[in-house]
Amino acid sequence: MNRTIFSKVLKGKLSLSTSFSSSSRSKRRYPPPAKNLGTCIGLLQACANNKDLIKGRQIHSFVITCGFLLNSPPLITSLINMYSKCGQMDDAIWVFNCPCDDDRNVFAYNAMIAGFIVNGRAAEGLVFYNRMREMGVVADKFTFPCVIRACSDLTEVLEVRKIHGVLFKLGLELDVFAGSALVNTYLKFSLIEDAQEMFEELPERDVVLWNAMVNGYAQIGSFDKALEVFRSMSEEGVIPNNFTVTGVLSIFAVMEDFNNGRVVHGFVIKTGYDSGTAVLNALIDVYGKCKCPGYALKIFEMMDDKDIFSWNSIISVHEQCGDHEETLRLFDKMLGAGVMPDLITITAALPACSNLVAMMHGKEIHGFMIRSFLGKDGHCEYVLVNNALMDMYAKCGSMRNACMIFDKMRNKDVASWNIMIMGYGIHGYGKEALDMFARMCETQLKPDEVTFVGVLSACNHAGLLRQGRDFFTQMKTNYGITPTIEHYTCVIDMLGRAGKLKEAYELVRTMPIEANPIVWRALLAACRLHGDADLAEIAAQQVFELEPGACGGYVLMSNIYGVAGRYEEVSEVRDSMRQQNVKKTPGCSWIELKDGVHTFITADRVHPDASLIYAELNSLTVRLREHGYVPNT
């Protein structure tokens, strides 16, 4: 009878609230049939592995109705495990605390502690461990790795040493799993000698223990030591596994070591580890950090199983390499594959929208964030993604939307204020930028170097020369910030735009930092604006010496001579460009339509609709000329 009911419950053909006969209720006093109990435990394990909460709750309802929970510790442990794996720790606690004839055993406590750790609630896991000891339940070798990880997450050095002592008393100090956890934690706390001593004491050093040493050193930035351990591992004849490979690849990614990354890639192919998603994700990360997006994309495209980490890696790789169009293409492809973005995806995709001024794409991402309740928390990662969203709107010129997000943020960091100040500044809203700076100073946040770059840029673009000079003076005297080359560039550009060319040149000569090409180019642009060819020649000479292969200085100087009617000098500049093999970078523009971002360069004919575009352009040019427009060539 029970098996029939069980089958109907799982198929949804019978309500879980169905009453059972009094004879059924009387049978609950006896242990359930072993076969039914084993089936329930097996199904709960499957639900845990698949994170199938709905089916798990159905089974839970069934075992309560049939009285299987009485005198069945394995079933309680399975339920705790199922709820933990599904992220429902409150339900797991309820199962643990539910009335039972037997005291909870070590397996139930282990399931609870492990569940807390996996769900990021390390402090509660430690509380359960102490409760377990108070109840007289003796911990086993499966308890300690989880508890040690809890202490590691909470940076509880003293607790780790206490646990080490308990391991010694129980004779488990030489257990390879507990030892590996201790080694990893000691290294995380930078207790190198303790970790090394623990490692050398263990009689059995399997691959798990070696991995703990390699990854432990890698996590604290001791890359040379990590690689030394990896070499010793090979000399000892221990065969690396997937975790070893991912650990070593993470080192080469940080070091941007392309050659050794390729060597490990060859090892991965030779050993057959290239079927593992985690290893392939690590390879994508290595090639991305080494600025080789082509290699990363090849690995990504050959992957059969792409998880969220795979998509995040490849999207981040292209954004870091400045390929913003490919970043958005991959983002759209990810959505088409049915993979839902997370905070990491969004913080990678939004800068691409910012750089391409692709506000339609940005708005779509914003809409997804609203529907998914992303960015609604005060934690630092949510502040980060809201900053990225705000930056996108600011760079796309929609300060209204940027301000709306800013005002709704409960927690704002210095970057949040800087984005708003910079956004107002670059769009010419000098008064709003300075008002935002004044509001920032009223908070407990202290302005930094970036803040003053934004303030000085705002004064520059709004023509607020007096205020800009005052802020430049106040930087060091009132806020203790030493001006950097970026600040000097803002002030020199500000003076140049205002026609104070001699003052700008004097500042370039006397500033305590060596001028870079950007500073001289700012002065050169000001000379072009005000027609000062003599000072322009001095600035241009500096630009040519510092950046002989760049075209910007040559073009500016050629335009200055052209406006002054000095056409022989124009020819000389162009001859110099040819001799230096300097070519003018063609102009580039782009437009965002519903089907994506379309990019065009000067005389571009590669667009599939080029003939229609040029036909329309010619038609517009004809109409302009009919109304008296004469192009300035």
C-alpha positions in Angstrom: 0.0 0.0 0.0 2.7 2.4 1.0 4.6 1.8 -2.3 1.4 2.6 -4.3 0.9 5.8 -2.4 4.5 6.8 -2.8 4.3 6.3 -6.5 1.2 8.5 -6.8 2.7 11.2 -4.6 5.8 11.4 -6.9 3.6 11.5 -10.0 1.5 14.3 -8.5 -1.7 12.1 -8.7 -2.4 12.2 -5.0 -2.5 15.2 -2.6 0.1 15.1 0.0 -2.5 16.1 2.6 -4.5 12.9 1.9 -5.6 11.3 5.1 -4.6 7.7 5.9 -6.7 5.2 7.7 -6.3 4.5 11.4 -4.7 1.2 10.5 -2.0 3.0 8.5 -1.4 5.4 11.4 -1.0 2.6 13.8 1.7 1.0 11.6 3.9 4.1 12.1 5.0 2.8 15.5 7.0 0.2 13.8 10.2 0.7 11.8 9.3 1.2 8.1 10.1 -1.5 5.6 13.8 -1.4 4.7 13.0 -1.4 1.0 10.8 1.7 1.1 13.2 3.5 3.4 16.1 2.7 1.1 14.1 4.0 -1.9 13.3 7.3 -0.1 17.0 7.8 0.8 18.1 7.1 -2.7 15.5 9.5 -4.2 16.5 12.2 -1.7 20.1 11.8 -2.7 19.1 12.3 -6.4 17.1 15.4 -5.5 20.2 16.7 -3.6 22.5 16.1 -6.6 20.0 17.7 -9.0 19.0 20.5 -6.6 15.4 19.4 -7.2 13.7 21.2 -4.3 10.1 20.5 -5.4 10.5 16.8 -5.7 12.5 16.8 -2.4 9.6 18.5 -0.6 7.2 15.9 -2.0 9.3 13.1 -0.7 9.6 14.9 2.7 5.8 15.1 2.9 5.4 11.5 2.0 7.9 10.3 4.7 6.2 12.4 7.3 2.8 11.1 6.4 4.0 7.5 6.5 5.9 8.0 9.8 9.3 7.1 8.2 11.1 9.8 10.2 10.7 8.0 13.5 13.7 5.9 14.4 15.4 6.6 11.0 18.6 8.7 11.5 19.8 8.0 7.9 16.6 9.5 6.5 16.9 12.6 8.6 20.5 13.0 7.4 19.4 12.6 3.8 16.7 15.3 4.2 19.2 17.7 5.8 21.6 17.0 2.9 18.9 17.6 0.3 17.7 20.9 1.8 21.4 22.1 2.2 22.2 21.3 -1.4 19.1 23.2 -2.5 20.1 26.2 -0.4 17.3 25.9 2.1 19.2 25.9 5.4 16.1 27.0 7.4 14.3 23.8 6.3 17.4 21.8 7.1 17.5 23.3 10.7 13.8 22.4 11.1 14.4 18.8 10.1 17.4 18.6 12.5 15.3 20.0 15.4 12.1 18.0 14.7 11.0 15.6 17.5 12.7 12.2 17.4 13.1 9.2 19.7 16.9 9.1 19.1 19.5 11.8 19.7 21.1 13.2 16.6 24.2 11.3 15.5 27.5 12.5 14.1 26.2 12.1 10.5 23.3 14.6 11.0 25.7 17.1 12.6 28.1 16.6 9.8 25.4 17.3 7.2 24.3 20.5 9.0 27.9 21.8 9.4 28.7 21.0 5.7 25.4 22.7 4.7 26.2 25.9 6.5 29.7 26.0 5.0 28.4 25.5 1.4 25.8 28.2 1.8 28.2 30.8 3.1 27.0 30.6 6.8 30.3 29.6 8.3 29.6 31.2 11.7 26.5 29.0 12.2 28.4 26.0 11.1 31.0 26.6 13.9 28.1 27.1 16.4 26.7 23.6 15.4 30.2 22.1 15.9 30.4 23.5 19.4 26.8 22.3 20.1 27.8 18.9 18.9 30.7 18.7 21.3 28.5 19.9 24.2 26.0 17.1 23.4 28.8 14.6 23.8 28.7 13.6 20.1 32.2 12.6 19.0 33.4 14.2 15.8 34.8 12.0 13.1 37.2 12.5 10.2 34.4 13.9 8.0 33.6 16.6 10.6 36.9 18.3 10.8 37.6 19.4 7.1 34.3 21.3 7.1 34.9 22.9 10.6 38.5 23.9 9.6 37.1 25.5 6.4 34.6 27.4 8.5 37.4 28.8 10.7 39.3 29.6 7.5 36.3 31.6 6.1 36.0 33.4 9.5 39.8 34.0 9.9 39.6 32.2 13.3 43.2 31.4 13.9 42.8 30.4 17.5 39.9 28.1 16.7 42.0 26.3 14.1 44.7 25.6 16.6 42.1 24.3 19.1 40.8 21.9 16.4 44.3 20.8 15.6 44.6 19.9 19.3 41.3 17.9 19.2 42.5 16.1 16.1 45.7 15.1 18.0 43.6 13.8 21.0 41.4 11.7 18.7 44.3 10.3 16.8 43.1 11.9 13.5 46.0 14.4 13.1 47.5 12.3 10.3 44.2 11.9 8.4 44.9 13.1 4.9 41.7 15.1 4.4 41.9 16.9 7.8 45.6 17.5 7.2 45.0 19.0 3.8 42.4 21.3 5.3 44.9 22.4 8.0 47.7 23.0 5.4 45.4 25.1 3.3 44.2 27.1 6.2 47.6 27.7 7.7 48.8 28.9 4.3 45.8 31.3 4.1 46.7 32.7 7.4 50.3 33.0 6.2 51.5 30.6 8.8 54.0 29.1 6.4 56.1 27.1 9.0 52.9 25.5 10.5 51.7 24.5 7.0 55.1 23.1 6.0 55.4 21.2 9.3 51.9 19.7 9.0 52.7 18.7 5.4 55.9 16.9 6.3 54.4 15.1 9.3 51.7 13.4 7.2 52.9 9.9 6.2 50.6 9.6 3.2 50.8 12.5 0.8 48.2 12.0 -1.9 47.3 14.3 -4.7 44.8 16.1 -2.4 47.5 17.1 0.0 49.8 18.3 -2.7 47.0 20.3 -4.2 46.4 22.0 -0.8 50.1 23.1 -0.8 50.1 24.3 -4.4 46.7 26.1 -4.2 47.5 27.4 -0.7 50.7 29.1 -1.8 49.0 30.4 -5.0 46.2 32.0 -2.9 48.6 34.0 -0.8 50.6 35.2 -3.8 53.7 33.0 -3.3 53.7 31.8 -6.9 57.4 30.8 -7.0 56.9 28.6 -3.9 53.7 27.1 -5.4 55.5 26.2 -8.6 58.4 24.7 -6.6 55.9 22.5 -4.7 54.4 21.5 -8.1 57.8 20.5 -9.4 58.5 18.5 -6.2 55.1 16.8 -6.7 56.2 15.5 -10.1 59.5 14.4 -8.7 57.7 12.3 -6.1 55.8 10.6 -8.8 52.4 12.0 -7.8 50.2 12.4 -10.9 48.5 15.8 -11.0 44.7 15.9 -11.3 42.2 18.5 -12.5 42.5 20.5 -9.3 46.3 20.6 -9.6 46.0 21.8 -13.2 43.5 24.6 -12.4 45.7 25.7 -9.5 48.8 26.0 -11.6 46.9 27.7 -14.5 45.6 30.3 -12.0 49.2 31.1 -11.2 50.2 31.5 -14.9 47.1 33.6 -15.4 48.1 36.1 -12.7 51.7 36.1 -13.9 50.5 36.5 -17.5 52.9 33.7 -18.5 51.8 32.7 -22.0 54.6 30.2 -22.6 54.1 28.1 -19.5 50.4 28.3 -19.9 50.8 26.7 -23.4 53.0 24.0 -21.8 50.3 23.1 -19.3 47.7 23.3 -22.1 49.8 20.6 -23.9 49.8 18.5 -20.7 46.1 18.9 -20.4 45.5 17.5 -23.9 48.0 14.7 -23.4 46.4 13.5 -20.1 42.8 13.9 -21.3 41.9 16.6 -18.8 40.6 18.9 -21.6 37.2 17.3 -21.2 36.8 19.0 -17.8 34.9 22.2 -17.7 36.9 23.7 -14.8 40.2 23.1 -16.5 39.0 24.6 -19.8 37.7 27.6 -17.9 41.1 28.0 -16.3 42.7 27.9 -19.8 40.4 30.5 -21.1 41.4 32.7 -18.2 45.1 32.2 -18.9 44.8 33.1 -22.5 42.6 36.1 -21.7 45.1 37.5 -19.1 47.9 37.0 -21.7 45.8 39.1 -24.2 45.2 36.2 -26.5 41.4 36.3 -27.0 41.7 34.2 -30.2 43.1 31.2 -28.3 40.5 31.7 -25.5 37.7 31.7 -28.0 38.8 28.5 -29.7 38.8 26.7 -26.4 35.4 28.1 -25.5 33.8 27.1 -28.8 35.1 23.5 -28.6 33.6 23.1 -25.1 30.6 20.7 -25.0 29.4 21.8 -21.5 29.6 25.6 -21.0 28.6 26.7 -17.5 28.1 30.3 -16.2 31.8 30.5 -15.4 32.7 29.6 -19.0 30.5 32.4 -20.4 31.7 34.9 -17.8 35.4 34.1 -18.5 35.1 34.5 -22.3 33.0 37.7 -22.0 35.4 39.2 -19.5 38.4 38.2 -21.7 37.1 40.2 -24.7 36.1 43.2 -22.6 39.6 43.3 -20.9 41.2 43.1 -24.4 39.1 46.1 -25.6 37.0 44.1 -28.1 33.7 45.7 -27.0 31.6 44.5 -30.0 32.6 40.9 -29.5 31.8 41.3 -25.8 28.2 42.2 -26.6 28.0 39.6 -29.3 29.0 36.9 -26.8 26.6 38.3 -24.2 23.7 38.1 -26.7 24.8 34.5 -27.6 24.8 33.6 -23.9 21.2 34.8 -23.6 20.3 32.8 -26.7 21.8 29.7 -25.2 19.4 30.1 -22.2 22.1 30.8 -19.7 21.0 33.5 -17.2 23.6 36.2 -16.5 24.8 36.9 -13.0 26.5 40.0 -11.4 29.9 39.1 -12.9 28.4 38.9 -16.4 26.7 42.2 -16.0 29.8 44.0 -14.7 31.7 42.7 -17.7 29.0 43.6 -20.3 28.1 47.1 -19.0 31.5 48.6 -19.7 31.2 47.4 -23.3 27.9 49.3 -23.6 29.7 52.4 -22.1 32.6 52.3 -24.5 30.3 51.7 -27.6 27.7 54.2 -26.3 25.3 51.4 -26.8 22.5 52.6 -24.5 19.8 50.4 -25.9 21.9 47.3 -24.9 22.5 49.0 -21.6 18.8 49.6 -21.0 18.1 46.0 -21.8 20.6 44.8 -19.2 19.1 47.3 -16.7 15.7 45.8 -17.3 17.0 42.3 -16.7 18.6 43.5 -13.4 15.2 44.9 -12.3 13.4 41.7 -13.2 16.0 39.6 -11.5 16.3 41.8 -8.4 20.0 42.3 -9.0 21.7 45.3 -7.5 19.1 45.6 -4.7 21.5 44.8 -1.8 24.0 46.9 0.0 26.9 44.5 -0.3 30.0 45.6 -2.1 29.4 43.5 -5.2 26.0 45.1 -5.7 27.5 48.6 -5.3 30.0 47.6 -8.0 27.3 46.5 -10.5 25.2 49.7 -9.8 28.3 51.8 -10.3 28.9 50.0 -13.7 25.2 50.7 -14.6 25.5 54.3 -13.6 28.8 54.7 -15.5 27.1 53.3 -18.6 24.3 55.9 -18.5 26.7 58.7 -17.7 29.0 57.9 -20.7 26.0 57.5 -23.0 24.9 61.0 -22.0 21.8 60.1 -20.0 22.6 61.8 -16.7 19.0 61.7 -15.7 19.1 57.9 -15.6 22.5 57.9 -13.9 21.1 60.3 -11.2 18.1 58.1 -10.7 20.3 55.1 -10.0 22.6 57.1 -7.8 19.7 58.5 -5.7 18.3 55.0 -5.1 21.6 53.5 -3.9 21.5 52.9 -0.2 25.3 52.5 0.0 27.6 54.7 -2.1 31.3 54.4 -2.2 33.9 57.0 -3.5 33.6 55.5 -7.0 29.8 56.2 -7.0 30.4 59.9 -6.4 33.3 60.0 -8.8 31.1 58.6 -11.7 28.5 61.3 -11.1 31.0 64.1 -10.9 32.9 63.0 -14.0 29.6 62.4 -15.9 28.3 65.9 -15.2 31.8 67.3 -16.0 32.4 65.7 -19.4 28.9 66.8 -20.6 29.5 70.4 -19.7 27.3 70.5 -16.5 30.0 72.2 -14.5 27.6 73.6 -11.8 26.0 70.2 -11.2 29.4 68.5 -11.0 30.6 71.0 -8.4 27.3 70.7 -6.4 27.8 66.9 -6.4 31.4 67.4 -5.1 30.0 69.6 -2.3 27.5 67.0 -1.4 30.2 64.3 -1.3 32.3 66.5 1.1 29.3 66.5 3.5 29.5 62.7 3.8 32.1 60.7 5.7 33.7 59.8 2.4 37.0 61.5 1.5 37.7 62.6 -2.1 40.5 60.8 -3.8 42.7 61.5 -6.8 40.0 60.4 -9.3 37.5 62.8 -7.7 39.7 65.8 -8.4 40.3 64.7 -12.0 36.5 64.8 -12.4 36.3 68.2 -10.6 39.0 69.8 -12.7 37.6 68.3 -15.9 34.2 69.8 -15.0 35.8 73.2 -14.5 37.7 72.7 -17.8 34.6 71.8 -19.9 32.4 74.5 -18.3 35.1 77.2 -18.6 35.3 77.7 -14.9 38.9 78.9 -14.8 38.9 80.6 -11.4 37.2 77.7 -9.6 39.5 75.2 -11.4 42.6 77.1 -10.1 41.2 77.1 -6.6 40.5 73.4 -6.6 43.9 72.6 -7.9 45.4 74.6 -5.0 43.1 73.0 -2.4 44.0 69.5 -3.5 47.2 69.3 -1.5 46.5 72.0 1.2 43.0 70.9 2.2 42.9 67.2 1.2 46.5 66.1 1.3 46.4 64.8 -2.4 49.6 65.3 -4.4 48.7 66.3 -8.0 49.4 63.6 -10.6 50.1 64.0 -14.4 46.3 63.7 -15.0 45.6 66.7 -12.8 48.3 68.8 -14.5 46.9 67.8 -17.9 43.4 69.0 -16.9 44.8 72.4 -15.7 47.0 72.9 -18.8 44.1 72.1 -21.1 41.9 74.4 -19.0 44.4 77.3 -19.3 44.9 76.6 -23.0 41.1 76.6 -23.8 40.8 79.9 -21.9 43.6 81.4 -24.1 46.2 81.5 -21.3 48.8 79.8 -23.6 51.9 81.3 -22.0 50.7 80.4 -18.5 49.9 76.8 -19.7 53.4 76.5 -21.3 55.0 77.8 -18.1 53.2 75.2 -16.0 54.3 72.5 -18.4 57.9 73.6 -18.0 57.9 74.0 -14.2 55.6 71.2 -13.0 57.5 68.6 -10.8 56.4 65.7 -13.1 58.0 65.0 -16.4 55.5 65.9 -19.2 54.1 63.1 -21.3 52.8 63.2 -24.9 49.2 63.8 -23.6 50.3 67.0 -21.8 52.1 68.4 -24.9 49.2 67.4 -27.2 46.8 69.3 -24.9 49.0 72.4 -25.3 49.3 71.8 -29.0 45.5 71.6 -29.4 45.1 74.9 -27.5 47.7 76.5 -29.9 45.6 75.3 -32.8 42.4 76.7 -31.2 44.0 80.1 -30.7 46.2 80.1 -33.8 49.6 80.3 -32.1 51.9 78.6 -34.6 55.2 79.5 -32.8 54.3 77.9 -29.5 52.7 75.0 -31.5 56.1 74.2 -33.1 57.6 73.9 -29.6 54.8 71.6 -28.4 54.8 69.6 -31.6 58.5 69.0 -31.4 58.1 67.4 -27.9 55.2 65.3 -29.2 57.3 64.0 -32.2 60.2 63.1 -29.9 58.0 61.3 -27.3 55.6 59.6 -29.7 57.4 59.4 -33.1 54.9 56.8 -34.5 51.7 58.6 -33.4 49.8 60.6 -36.0 47.9 63.0 -33.7 50.7 65.6 -33.4 51.4 65.6 -37.1 47.8 66.1 -38.0 47.4 69.0 -35.5 50.5 70.7 -36.7 49.5 70.3 -40.3 46.1 71.9 -39.5 47.7 74.8 -37.7 50.0 75.6 -40.7 47.0 75.2 -43.0 44.9 77.8 -41.1 47.9 80.2 -41.0 48.3 79.8 -44.8 51.8 78.3 -44.5 51.4 75.6 -47.1 55.1 74.8 -47.5 55.2 73.8 -43.8 52.1 71.6 -44.4 54.0 69.8 -47.2 57.0 69.4 -44.9 54.8 67.8 -42.2 53.3 65.4 -44.6 56.7 64.5 -46.0 58.0 63.9 -42.5 55.0 61.6 -41.9 55.9 59.6 -45.0 59.6 59.4 -44.0 58.6 58.2 -40.5 56.0 55.8 -42.0 53.3 57.4 -39.9 49.8 57.0 -41.3 46.8 58.9 -40.2 44.3 56.7 -38.3 41.1 56.8 -40.3 38.1 58.4 -38.6 35.6 55.9 -37.0 32.0 56.3 -36.0 29.3 53.9 -35.0 25.6 53.8 -34.5 23.4 51.5 -32.4 20.3 50.0 -34.0 17.9 47.3 -32.9 20.0 44.6 -34.5 23.3 45.7 -32.8 26.1 48.2 -33.1 27.2 49.1 -36.6 30.8 50.5 -37.0 32.1 52.6 -39.9 35.5 54.0 -40.8 36.3 56.6 -43.4 35.4 55.4 -47.0 34.1 52.1 -45.5 32.5 49.8 -48.1 32.4 46.5 -46.2 29.0 47.0 -44.7 26.4 44.7 -46.4 24.1 47.7 -47.0 26.9 50.0 -48.1 25.3 50.9 -51.5 22.1 52.0 -49.8 23.9 53.9 -47.1 26.0 55.9 -49.7 23.0 56.5 -51.9 21.2 58.1 -48.9 24.3 60.0 -47.9 24.7 61.4 -51.4 21.0 62.4 -51.4 21.5 64.3 -48.2 24.6 66.1 -49.5 22.7 67.2 -52.6 19.9 68.7 -50.5 22.4 70.5 -48.2 24.1 72.1 -51.2 20.7 73.2 -52.5 20.3 75.1 -49.3 23.7 76.8 -49.7 25.9 74.5 -47.7 29.5 74.5 -48.9 31.8 71.8 -47.4 35.0 73.0 -45.7 37.8 71.0 -47.2 
